[in-house]
Amino acid sequence: MSGTTERAFTSSEDFFNFTKKVNDHQVMKGDLEPNRPIEVFYIKQSDVDNVLQQTLEARWSQLSKKQWIQHIQSKHQFNPIRIGKIMCRVVSSSRSSETFELF
């Protein structure tokens, strides 16, 4: 944070610890629960990998590739219409949109 290499974050865990320490002062709400300005959480890479392997890969393999949103990288506005149906625009102010059925 000071601009020196000695104080630079060298890992996501360093950033987490710094953010947690800086925001550790507690602001009390009416119900006396701690309310920090920024809540931070650290999730280990191994936990992310486990969820990917045990849950997400199986779920993703069942999806039909034809149901994916075409050219999703060029879209920045997504409005859910109902479960399995989404309207997409290039930007929020675009007059034109595309609707995709995902089921």
N, CA, C and O atoms as a GROMACS GRO file, in nm:
protein
  412
    1MET      N    1   0.082  -0.120   0.000
    1MET     CA    2   0.000   0.000   0.000
    1MET      C    3   0.086   0.127   0.000
    1MET      O    4   0.041   0.233  -0.041
    2SER      N    5   0.210   0.114   0.046
    2SER     CA    6   0.294   0.233   0.053
    2SER      C    7   0.372   0.255  -0.076
    2SER      O    8   0.441   0.356  -0.089
    3GLY      N    9   0.363   0.162  -0.170
    3GLY     CA   10   0.436   0.176  -0.294
    3GLY      C   11   0.571   0.107  -0.293
    3GLY      O   12   0.644   0.113  -0.392
    4THR      N   13   0.606   0.043  -0.182
    4THR     CA   14   0.733  -0.028  -0.176
    4THR      C   15   0.711  -0.177  -0.198
    4THR      O   16   0.604  -0.229  -0.166
    5THR      N   17   0.810  -0.243  -0.254
    5THR     CA   18   0.796  -0.387  -0.279
    5THR      C   19   0.791  -0.467  -0.149
    5THR      O   20   0.735  -0.576  -0.147
    6GLU      N   21   0.849  -0.415  -0.042
    6GLU     CA   22   0.846  -0.486   0.086
    6GLU      C   23   0.706  -0.494   0.144
    6GLU      O   24   0.675  -0.587   0.218
    7ARG      N   25   0.621  -0.397   0.111
    7ARG     CA   26   0.486  -0.395   0.167
    7ARG      C   27   0.379  -0.436   0.066
    7ARG      O   28   0.260  -0.422   0.094
    8ALA      N   29   0.421  -0.485  -0.048
    8ALA     CA   30   0.326  -0.524  -0.152
    8ALA      C   31   0.258  -0.656  -0.115
    8ALA      O   32   0.315  -0.738  -0.042
    9PHE      N   33   0.136  -0.676  -0.164
    9PHE     CA   34   0.067  -0.802  -0.145
    9PHE      C   35   0.131  -0.905  -0.238
    9PHE      O   36   0.145  -0.881  -0.358
   10THR      N   37   0.169  -1.017  -0.183
   10THR     CA   38   0.230  -1.121  -0.265
   10THR      C   39   0.136  -1.239  -0.289
   10THR      O   40   0.169  -1.331  -0.363
   11SER      N   41   0.019  -1.235  -0.225
   11SER     CA   42  -0.078  -1.343  -0.244
   11SER      C   43  -0.217  -1.292  -0.210
   11SER      O   44  -0.233  -1.185  -0.150
   12SER      N   45  -0.317  -1.369  -0.250
   12SER     CA   46  -0.454  -1.332  -0.216
   12SER      C   47  -0.476  -1.341  -0.065
   12SER      O   48  -0.556  -1.267  -0.010
   13GLU      N   49  -0.404  -1.431   0.000
   13GLU     CA   50  -0.415  -1.442   0.146
   13GLU      C   51  -0.359  -1.318   0.215
   13GLU      O   52  -0.415  -1.274   0.316
   14ASP      N   53  -0.250  -1.260   0.163
   14ASP     CA   54  -0.197  -1.134   0.216
   14ASP      C   55  -0.301  -1.023   0.206
   14ASP      O   56  -0.322  -0.948   0.301
   15PHE      N   57  -0.365  -1.014   0.091
   15PHE     CA   58  -0.468  -0.912   0.071
   15PHE      C   59  -0.584  -0.933   0.167
   15PHE      O   60  -0.635  -0.837   0.225
   16PHE      N   61  -0.627  -1.058   0.184
   16PHE     CA   62  -0.735  -1.090   0.278
   16PHE      C   63  -0.699  -1.047   0.420
   16PHE      O   64  -0.778  -0.981   0.487
   17ASN      N   65  -0.580  -1.085   0.465
   17ASN     CA   66  -0.539  -1.050   0.602
   17ASN      C   67  -0.531  -0.900   0.623
   17ASN      O   68  -0.573  -0.850   0.727
   18PHE      N   69  -0.478  -0.827   0.525
   18PHE     CA   70  -0.471  -0.682   0.534
   18PHE      C   71  -0.611  -0.621   0.542
   18PHE      O   72  -0.638  -0.538   0.628
   19THR      N   73  -0.700  -0.664   0.453
   19THR     CA   74  -0.835  -0.609   0.449
   19THR      C   75  -0.911  -0.640   0.577
   19THR      O   76  -0.983  -0.555   0.629
   20LYS      N   77  -0.895  -0.761   0.628
   20LYS     CA   78  -0.962  -0.798   0.753
   20LYS      C   79  -0.912  -0.712   0.869
   20LYS      O   80  -0.991  -0.666   0.951
   21LYS      N   81  -0.781  -0.692   0.876
   21LYS     CA   82  -0.722  -0.612   0.984
   21LYS      C   83  -0.770  -0.467   0.978
   21LYS      O   84  -0.806  -0.409   1.080
   22VAL      N   85  -0.769  -0.409   0.859
   22VAL     CA   86  -0.808  -0.268   0.842
   22VAL      C   87  -0.956  -0.248   0.876
   22VAL      O   88  -0.993  -0.143   0.928
   23ASN      N   89  -1.039  -0.347   0.846
   23ASN     CA   90  -1.183  -0.334   0.869
   23ASN      C   91  -1.230  -0.400   0.997
   23ASN      O   92  -1.350  -0.423   1.015
   24ASP      N   93  -1.137  -0.431   1.086
   24ASP     CA   94  -1.173  -0.505   1.206
   24ASP      C   95  -1.242  -0.419   1.312
   24ASP      O   96  -1.298  -0.473   1.407
   25HIS      N   97  -1.239  -0.288   1.296
   25HIS     CA   98  -1.314  -0.206   1.391
   25HIS      C   99  -1.463  -0.229   1.363
   25HIS      O  100  -1.506  -0.229   1.248
   26GLN      N  101  -1.538  -0.248   1.467
   26GLN     CA  102  -1.678  -0.285   1.450
   26GLN      C  103  -1.769  -0.165   1.471
   26GLN      O  104  -1.752  -0.087   1.564
   27VAL      N  105  -1.865  -0.153   1.383
   27VAL     CA  106  -1.969  -0.053   1.397
   27VAL      C  107  -2.093  -0.127   1.444
   27VAL      O  108  -2.135  -0.224   1.380
   28MET      N  109  -2.151  -0.085   1.553
   28MET     CA  110  -2.265  -0.157   1.608
   28MET      C  111  -2.395  -0.111   1.544
   28MET      O  112  -2.422   0.008   1.532
   29LYS      N  113  -2.474  -0.210   1.504
   29LYS     CA  114  -2.609  -0.180   1.454
   29LYS      C  115  -2.703  -0.181   1.573
   29LYS      O  116  -2.663  -0.210   1.686
   30GLY      N  117  -2.829  -0.149   1.547
   30GLY     CA  118  -2.928  -0.148   1.654
   30GLY      C  119  -2.944  -0.282   1.724
   30GLY      O  120  -2.976  -0.286   1.843
   31ASP      N  121  -2.922  -0.391   1.652
   31ASP     CA  122  -2.938  -0.523   1.714
   31ASP      C  123  -2.807  -0.576   1.773
   31ASP      O  124  -2.798  -0.693   1.809
   32LEU      N  125  -2.707  -0.491   1.784
   32LEU     CA  126  -2.577  -0.520   1.846
   32LEU      C  127  -2.496  -0.626   1.773
   32LEU      O  128  -2.404  -0.684   1.833
   33GLU      N  129  -2.526  -0.654   1.647
   33GLU     CA  130  -2.443  -0.745   1.569
   33GLU      C  131  -2.329  -0.666   1.507
   33GLU      O  132  -2.347  -0.551   1.467
   34PRO      N  133  -2.209  -0.727   1.498
   34PRO     CA  134  -2.099  -0.655   1.435
   34PRO      C  135  -2.128  -0.626   1.289
   34PRO      O  136  -2.182  -0.711   1.218
   35ASN      N  137  -2.094  -0.507   1.246
   35ASN     CA  138  -2.117  -0.467   1.107
   35ASN      C  139  -1.992  -0.396   1.058
   35ASN      O  140  -1.977  -0.275   1.078
   36ARG      N  141  -1.904  -0.469   0.994
   36ARG     CA  142  -1.781  -0.410   0.944
   36ARG      C  143  -1.810  -0.338   0.811
   36ARG      O  144  -1.900  -0.378   0.738
   37PRO      N  145  -1.734  -0.234   0.780
   37PRO     CA  146  -1.755  -0.163   0.654
   37PRO      C  147  -1.741  -0.256   0.532
   37PRO      O  148  -1.815  -0.242   0.435
   38ILE      N  149  -1.646  -0.348   0.538
   38ILE     CA  150  -1.626  -0.445   0.431
   38ILE      C  151  -1.610  -0.582   0.496
   38ILE      O  152  -1.521  -0.603   0.578
   39GLU      N  153  -1.696  -0.675   0.458
   39GLU     CA  154  -1.682  -0.813   0.506
   39GLU      C  155  -1.596  -0.888   0.405
   39GLU      O  156  -1.625  -0.885   0.286
   40VAL      N  157  -1.492  -0.954   0.451
   40VAL     CA  158  -1.404  -1.028   0.361
   40VAL      C  159  -1.404  -1.175   0.401
   40VAL      O  160  -1.419  -1.210   0.518
   41PHE      N  161  -1.385  -1.259   0.300
   41PHE     CA  162  -1.380  -1.403   0.322
   41PHE      C  163  -1.265  -1.458   0.240
   41PHE      O  164  -1.235  -1.407   0.132
   42TYR      N  165  -1.202  -1.560   0.292
   42TYR     CA  166  -1.093  -1.624   0.219
   42TYR      C  167  -1.133  -1.768   0.194
   42TYR      O  168  -1.167  -1.841   0.287
   43ILE      N  169  -1.127  -1.808   0.068
   43ILE     CA  170  -1.160  -1.945   0.031
   43ILE      C  171  -1.034  -2.006  -0.031
   43ILE      O  172  -0.978  -1.951  -0.126
   44LYS      N  173  -0.990  -2.116   0.023
   44LYS     CA  174  -0.869  -2.181  -0.026
   44LYS      C  175  -0.890  -2.236  -0.166
   44LYS      O  176  -1.001  -2.277  -0.202
   45GLN      N  177  -0.784  -2.236  -0.246
   45GLN     CA  178  -0.791  -2.289  -0.381
   45GLN      C  179  -0.836  -2.435  -0.381
   45GLN      O  180  -0.909  -2.477  -0.471
   46SER      N  181  -0.794  -2.512  -0.282
   46SER     CA  182  -0.832  -2.653  -0.276
   46SER      C  183  -0.983  -2.669  -0.258
   46SER      O  184  -1.043  -2.762  -0.312
   47ASP      N  185  -1.045  -2.577  -0.182
   47ASP     CA  186  -1.191  -2.581  -0.166
   47ASP      C  187  -1.262  -2.548  -0.297
   47ASP      O  188  -1.362  -2.612  -0.332
   48VAL      N  189  -1.211  -2.451  -0.368
   48VAL     CA  190  -1.268  -2.415  -0.499
   48VAL      C  191  -1.254  -2.532  -0.595
   48VAL      O  192  -1.349  -2.565  -0.666
   49ASP      N  193  -1.137  -2.594  -0.598
   49ASP     CA  194  -1.114  -2.709  -0.686
   49ASP      C  195  -1.209  -2.824  -0.653
   49ASP      O  196  -1.260  -2.890  -0.743
   50ASN      N  197  -1.231  -2.850  -0.523
   50ASN     CA  198  -1.322  -2.957  -0.482
   50ASN      C  199  -1.464  -2.933  -0.530
   50ASN      O  200  -1.529  -3.024  -0.581
   51VAL      N  201  -1.512  -2.811  -0.515
   51VAL     CA  202  -1.647  -2.779  -0.561
   51VAL      C  203  -1.656  -2.792  -0.712
   51VAL      O  204  -1.755  -2.843  -0.765
   52LEU      N  205  -1.553  -2.747  -0.781
   52LEU     CA  206  -1.550  -2.760  -0.926
   52LEU      C  207  -1.562  -2.906  -0.967
   52LEU      O  208  -1.644  -2.941  -1.051
   53GLN      N  209  -1.479  -2.992  -0.908
   53GLN     CA  210  -1.476  -3.132  -0.947
   53GLN      C  211  -1.599  -3.209  -0.901
   53GLN      O  212  -1.651  -3.291  -0.976
   54GLN      N  213  -1.646  -3.184  -0.780
   54GLN     CA  214  -1.754  -3.264  -0.724
   54GLN      C  215  -1.894  -3.216  -0.764
   54GLN      O  216  -1.989  -3.294  -0.760
   55THR      N  217  -1.907  -3.089  -0.801
   55THR     CA  218  -2.040  -3.035  -0.828
   55THR      C  219  -2.053  -2.973  -0.966
   55THR      O  220  -2.138  -3.014  -1.045
   56LEU      N  221  -1.970  -2.876  -0.995
   56LEU     CA  222  -1.990  -2.796  -1.115
   56LEU      C  223  -1.961  -2.871  -1.244
   56LEU      O  224  -2.037  -2.858  -1.341
   57GLU      N  225  -1.854  -2.950  -1.249
   57GLU     CA  226  -1.821  -3.019  -1.374
   57GLU      C  227  -1.933  -3.115  -1.414
   57GLU      O  228  -1.967  -3.124  -1.532
   58ALA      N  229  -1.991  -3.186  -1.318
   58ALA     CA  230  -2.102  -3.277  -1.348
   58ALA      C  231  -2.224  -3.199  -1.398
   58ALA      O  232  -2.290  -3.240  -1.493
   59ARG      N  233  -2.253  -3.088  -1.333
   59ARG     CA  234  -2.367  -3.005  -1.374
   59ARG      C  235  -2.345  -2.946  -1.513
   59ARG      O  236  -2.437  -2.947  -1.595
   60TRP      N  237  -2.226  -2.896  -1.540
   60TRP     CA  238  -2.197  -2.835  -1.669
   60TRP      C  239  -2.198  -2.937  -1.781
   60TRP      O  240  -2.238  -2.905  -1.893
   61SER      N  241  -2.155  -3.060  -1.753
   61SER     CA  242  -2.151  -3.163  -1.858
   61SER      C  243  -2.291  -3.201  -1.904
   61SER      O  244  -2.307  -3.255  -2.014
   62GLN      N  245  -2.393  -3.173  -1.824
   62GLN     CA  246  -2.531  -3.206  -1.861
   62GLN      C  247  -2.595  -3.097  -1.946
   62GLN      O  248  -2.701  -3.119  -2.004
   63LEU      N  249  -2.534  -2.981  -1.954
   63LEU     CA  250  -2.590  -2.873  -2.033
   63LEU      C  251  -2.562  -2.894  -2.181
   63LEU      O  252  -2.454  -2.936  -2.221
   64SER      N  253  -2.662  -2.864  -2.259
   64SER     CA  254  -2.644  -2.869  -2.404
   64SER      C  255  -2.570  -2.744  -2.447
   64SER      O  256  -2.604  -2.633  -2.404
   65LYS      N  257  -2.470  -2.759  -2.531
   65LYS     CA  258  -2.393  -2.644  -2.577
   65LYS      C  259  -2.479  -2.550  -2.661
   65LYS      O  260  -2.449  -2.430  -2.667
   66LYS      N  261  -2.584  -2.599  -2.724
   66LYS     CA  262  -2.669  -2.513  -2.807
   66LYS      C  263  -2.752  -2.417  -2.722
   66LYS      O  264  -2.806  -2.320  -2.774
   67GLN      N  265  -2.763  -2.442  -2.592
   67GLN     CA  266  -2.842  -2.357  -2.504
   67GLN      C  267  -2.761  -2.240  -2.449
   67GLN      O  268  -2.818  -2.152  -2.383
   68TRP      N  269  -2.634  -2.236  -2.473
   68TRP     CA  270  -2.551  -2.130  -2.420
   68TRP      C  271  -2.584  -1.998  -2.487
   68TRP      O  272  -2.635  -1.995  -2.599
   69ILE      N  273  -2.554  -1.889  -2.420
   69ILE     CA  274  -2.576  -1.756  -2.476
   69ILE      C  275  -2.466  -1.728  -2.577
   69ILE      O  276  -2.347  -1.725  -2.544
   70GLN      N  277  -2.506  -1.709  -2.700
   70GLN     CA  278  -2.411  -1.686  -2.807
   70GLN      C  279  -2.343  -1.550  -2.792
   70GLN      O  280  -2.409  -1.450  -2.764
   71HIS      N  281  -2.213  -1.545  -2.809
   71HIS     CA  282  -2.133  -1.422  -2.804
   71HIS      C  283  -2.150  -1.349  -2.670
   71HIS      O  284  -2.162  -1.227  -2.667
   72ILE      N  285  -2.151  -1.424  -2.562
   72ILE     CA  286  -2.176  -1.366  -2.429
   72ILE      C  287  -2.071  -1.261  -2.391
   72ILE      O  288  -2.101  -1.169  -2.315
   73GLN      N  289  -1.949  -1.273  -2.444
   73GLN     CA  290  -1.844  -1.178  -2.410
   73GLN      C  291  -1.875  -1.037  -2.457
   73GLN      O  292  -1.822  -0.940  -2.402
   74SER      N  293  -1.960  -1.023  -2.557
   74SER     CA  294  -1.992  -0.890  -2.610
   74SER      C  295  -2.115  -0.830  -2.543
   74SER      O  296  -2.156  -0.719  -2.578
   75LYS      N  297  -2.174  -0.899  -2.449
   75LYS     CA  298  -2.296  -0.850  -2.383
   75LYS      C  299  -2.264  -0.806  -2.240
   75LYS      O  300  -2.184  -0.869  -2.170
   76HIS      N  301  -2.329  -0.699  -2.198
   76HIS     CA  302  -2.301  -0.646  -2.065
   76HIS      C  303  -2.426  -0.616  -1.983
   76HIS      O  304  -2.416  -0.571  -1.869
   77GLN      N  305  -2.543  -0.641  -2.040
   77GLN     CA  306  -2.669  -0.620  -1.968
   77GLN      C  307  -2.750  -0.748  -1.977
   77GLN      O  308  -2.779  -0.796  -2.086
   78PHE      N  309  -2.786  -0.805  -1.861
   78PHE     CA  310  -2.860  -0.931  -1.856
   78PHE      C  311  -2.982  -0.912  -1.768
   78PHE      O  312  -2.970  -0.875  -1.651
   79ASN      N  313  -3.099  -0.939  -1.823
   79ASN     CA  314  -3.223  -0.925  -1.748
   79ASN      C  315  -3.295  -1.059  -1.747
   79ASN      O  316  -3.333  -1.110  -1.853
   80PRO      N  317  -3.316  -1.118  -1.629
   80PRO     CA  318  -3.391  -1.242  -1.624
   80PRO      C  319  -3.538  -1.214  -1.656
   80PRO      O  320  -3.597  -1.119  -1.606
   81ILE      N  321  -3.595  -1.299  -1.739
   81ILE     CA  322  -3.738  -1.287  -1.771
   81ILE      C  323  -3.815  -1.386  -1.686
   81ILE      O  324  -3.918  -1.352  -1.627
   82ARG      N  325  -3.766  -1.506  -1.680
   82ARG     CA  326  -3.819  -1.612  -1.593
   82ARG      C  327  -3.710  -1.718  -1.584
   82ARG      O  328  -3.605  -1.703  -1.647
   83ILE      N  329  -3.733  -1.822  -1.509
   83ILE     CA  330  -3.633  -1.928  -1.498
   83ILE      C  331  -3.608  -1.988  -1.636
   83ILE      O  332  -3.701  -2.033  -1.703
   84GLY      N  333  -3.483  -1.987  -1.677
   84GLY     CA  334  -3.444  -2.044  -1.805
   84GLY      C  335  -3.457  -1.950  -1.924
   84GLY      O  336  -3.432  -1.991  -2.037
   85LYS      N  337  -3.494  -1.825  -1.900
   85LYS     CA  338  -3.507  -1.729  -2.010
   85LYS      C  339  -3.443  -1.598  -1.968
   85LYS      O  340  -3.471  -1.546  -1.860
   86ILE      N  341  -3.356  -1.544  -2.054
   86ILE     CA  342  -3.283  -1.422  -2.021
   86ILE      C  343  -3.275  -1.331  -2.143
   86ILE      O  344  -3.259  -1.378  -2.256
   87MET      N  345  -3.286  -1.202  -2.118
   87MET     CA  346  -3.272  -1.102  -2.223
   87MET      C  347  -3.136  -1.036  -2.208
   87MET      O  348  -3.096  -0.998  -2.097
   88CYS      N  349  -3.063  -1.022  -2.320
   88CYS     CA  350  -2.928  -0.967  -2.318
   88CYS      C  351  -2.918  -0.848  -2.411
   88CYS      O  352  -2.980  -0.845  -2.518
   89ARG      N  353  -2.837  -0.750  -2.369
   89ARG     CA  354  -2.806  -0.634  -2.452
   89ARG      C  355  -2.656  -0.611  -2.451
   89ARG      O  356  -2.586  -0.653  -2.358
   90VAL      N  357  -2.608  -0.546  -2.554
   90VAL     CA  358  -2.465  -0.514  -2.559
   90VAL      C  359  -2.430  -0.421  -2.444
   90VAL      O  360  -2.332  -0.444  -2.374
   91VAL      N  361  -2.509  -0.316  -2.425
   91VAL     CA  362  -2.498  -0.225  -2.310
   91VAL      C  363  -2.638  -0.194  -2.262
   91VAL      O  364  -2.735  -0.218  -2.334
   92SER      N  365  -2.650  -0.140  -2.142
   92SER     CA  366  -2.784  -0.117  -2.086
   92SER      C  367  -2.867  -0.018  -2.167
   92SER      O  368  -2.990  -0.024  -2.163
   93SER      N  369  -2.803   0.071  -2.240
   93SER     CA  370  -2.877   0.169  -2.318
   93SER      C  371  -2.908   0.122  -2.461
   93SER      O  372  -2.967   0.197  -2.540
   94SER      N  373  -2.869  -0.001  -2.496
   94SER     CA  374  -2.896  -0.053  -2.630
   94SER      C  375  -3.046  -0.065  -2.654
   94SER      O  376  -3.121  -0.108  -2.567
   95ARG      N  377  -3.088  -0.027  -2.773
   95ARG     CA  378  -3.229  -0.041  -2.810
   95ARG      C  379  -3.263  -0.184  -2.849
   95ARG      O  380  -3.377  -0.228  -2.829
   96SER      N  381  -3.168  -0.255  -2.904
   96SER     CA  382  -3.193  -0.392  -2.945
   96SER      C  383  -3.148  -0.490  -2.837
   96SER      O  384  -3.058  -0.460  -2.758
   97SER      N  385  -3.211  -0.606  -2.835
   97SER     CA  386  -3.176  -0.709  -2.738
   97SER      C  387  -3.197  -0.846  -2.801
   97SER      O  388  -3.260  -0.860  -2.906
   98GLU      N  389  -3.142  -0.946  -2.735
   98GLU     CA  390  -3.162  -1.085  -2.775
   98GLU      C  391  -3.215  -1.160  -2.655
   98GLU      O  392  -3.176  -1.132  -2.542
   99THR      N  393  -3.304  -1.254  -2.678
   99THR     CA  394  -3.360  -1.336  -2.572
   99THR      C  395  -3.313  -1.480  -2.594
   99THR      O  396  -3.317  -1.531  -2.706
  100PHE      N  397  -3.270  -1.543  -2.486
  100PHE     CA  398  -3.222  -1.682  -2.493
  100PHE      C  399  -3.301  -1.769  -2.399
  100PHE      O  400  -3.324  -1.734  -2.283
  101GLU      N  401  -3.344  -1.884  -2.450
  101GLU     CA  402  -3.407  -1.990  -2.370
  101GLU      C  403  -3.296  -2.087  -2.331
  101GLU      O  404  -3.229  -2.141  -2.419
  102LEU      N  405  -3.275  -2.109  -2.203
  102LEU     CA  406  -3.164  -2.192  -2.160
  102LEU      C  407  -3.207  -2.334  -2.125
  102LEU      O  408  -3.123  -2.414  -2.084
  103PHE      N  409  -3.334  -2.366  -2.141
  103PHE     CA  410  -3.381  -2.503  -2.112
  103PHE      C  411  -3.451  -2.558  -2.232
  103PHE      O  412  -3.498  -2.672  -2.229
   0.00000   0.00000   0.00000
